[in-house]
Amino acid sequence: MIGCRDTEIRVYDVPKEETSVIATRSSEHSDRDLRWTRPDSWTEKAVTSFRLASYAAGGEGEKAVDVSVTAFPDRAGGLLANINRWRGQIELQPVDDTELHGLVSEIMIAGHPGSYVDMTGPAHDHEPSRIIGAIVSVDGKTWFFKMTGPAGSVESELTAFHEMA
C-alpha cells in the first residue's frame, strides 16, 4: 500500500454538499424526446443527477408518494433487471422472464409502446408499499416514470400518474 508514511489510520466523515436544483417552475417538462405535464396536485421536488423530474404527491410524512422521471442510455439494464430491482425495493422476490410477462402490460407513452407494471409489497405491521412504473424506449434512451409509496396513497394518485405518463 502506498501512503504518507504515517502509521496511524484516520477516518473522516464529510457531509455531502447539497447540489440539487429545481428543474423548472412550470408544470410543463420536456426533453428533446418526450414532454409531460405535472398534475396540479403534485409538488415539485429538487431533481438529482439521475432524476429529470421529481414530485411529491398524496400526502405528508408516511403517506407521501414519490414520483420520479428518469432516462438512461440504451436499454438501461433491460426490463427484467429493472422490474426485479423495483420488486426488491418493496420486499418482493425477483421473477424470471416467464413470470415477468404476467406482471407487465403494454402502455402507450407519447405515441411509443412501453411497459407498465403495478406491484404491491407484503403488509407487515404497516400499510404495504406499492410501485407503479411505466417504461418506454425512445431514440436510444429508456425512460422510467415511477410512483412509489403506501398502497392507499399510490391508489389515490393513480389517475394523475396515468395522465402524466
N, C-alpha and C positions, 0 to 999 in steps of 0.2 A: 504494500500500500504506500502511496506517496502522500506526504503531509508536510507540515511545517515544523517538524522536529519536536513539537510539544507532545508529551506523552499523555496528557490529560485529555479525556474526551469531554466535549461540551455539547450540549443540546440546547437549541434556541427555538422558541415559539415566536413566530412573527405573524401578526394579524394580517389577514388578507385585505387588500385595498378594495374599496368599493369603486368599480369602474362601469357599472351598468348605466344605461340611459333609456329614457322612454323613446320608443320607436317614432311615434308621431302623436299629435293630439287629435287628429281626425279619426273618424270611425272607419274610413277607407284605408285599407292597407294593400300594398301590391309589391310584387316583384316583377321582373321582366316577364316571367312565365305565368303567374297567377295573380288574381285580385280577390280580396274577400272584404266583407264588411263586419265590423264588430257589432254584435247586438247591443242595443241601447242600455240594457240592464247590466251589462258586463263592465267591469272596471279595468282599465289598462294597468298592467304592472310593468316594472322595469324589464327590459329584454336583456338577454345574456349573449355570450358569443355563439351559443347554439340556437337560441330562440329568436325567430324573426318577429314574433309577436307573443305576448303573454298576457293572460287575462285572469281576473278573479270573478267568480260568479257564485250564485246560490247560497249566500250566507256568510257568516263570520265564524272565525275560530274553527272548531271541529266540524262545522257544517259547510265550510268553504270548499268550493270546487276550483280546481286549477285547470286552465285551458292553455294549450301551447300550440304554436305553429313552428315547425322546423323543416329544413330542407337539407339534404345531403347529396353528394355526387353519386352517380350511378345507381345501383340497387340498394345501397346503404346496408349491406349485410343480408338482404333478402327478406321476404315476407315471414318465413318461418322463424328466423332468428329474432326478428323484431317482435313478433307476437309472443314468442316464448319469454323474451325479456320483460315485456309488459305483464305477462302472466306471473312471473316471479315477483313483480312489484306489488301484486295483490294476493300473494301467497297461494298461487295455483301452480300445479305441476306442469312441466313442459309437455308439449304434444309433438307427435310426429306428423309427417306430410299427410297421411291418411286422415288423422283426426283434425288437422288444420282445415281441410275442405268443409267439414261440418260446422266449423266456427265462423268462417269468413263468408260474407255475402258480397255481391257486386254493388258498386255505387258509382254514379257519375259525378265528377267534380270538375266544374268549369269545362264541360264537354269532353272530359277524358275519363276512360274507365278506370276505376280504382277498387280498392278492397275496404270493407267495413267490418268492424268487429265490436261486439258488446260482451264484456266479461265481468262477472261479479265474483269476488273472492269469498272465502268462508266467513261466517259470522262466529266470532268467539264471544267475548263478553261486551262487544260493541257492534255497532252497525257495520255491515261488510263494506269493503271498498269496491268501487266499480270503475272500469275503464271503458270509454267509448273511443274508438280510433278510426280514422279514415286515412288511407294511404293511397297516393297516386304518383305515378311517374310521368314527368313532363320534361321533354327536351334535355335528357341526361341528368335530371335531378329526381330524387324521390322525396315527396312531400308528406309530412305527418301532421295531421290535425288530431289532437288528443285531448280528452277531457277526463280528469281523474278526481275522485272524491268519494264521500259517503254515498252509498247507493241511492238513498232517497233524494239527496241534493242533486246528484247527477240526473236522476229521473226528471226533476223539475226543470232542468236546463236542456233537456234532450231536443225539444223543438228548436230552441235558439241555436244549438250546435248544428243541427241539420240544415238550418237556413244559412248559417255561415259557410259550412263546408259544401 
